[in-house]
Amino acid sequence: MSLPPELRAALQSLRQIRSEKPVGDYTLESYAVWRDSIADALESLSAVLLYDEDRRKAVAESIAARNEAASIRAELNKPT
């Protein structure tokens, strides 16, 4: 079975963004930015997935990634 072009592109985008995960000496803000990018890619993917269950999982993962990014930023913005 051949994948629709939109699905193929969304999967490629997610793979690309995953490969850009900060490693080594990185800031928590850069990690939060990366998690937001993952969330964006998952949202795009959810719009073109073929099955409802897969769409729901992609949306749930997107929400989790955004929540993680927000949590990191909240921790960074706490007064010391």
Order of alpha helices (4+ residues) and beta strands (2+ residues): alpha-alpha-alpha
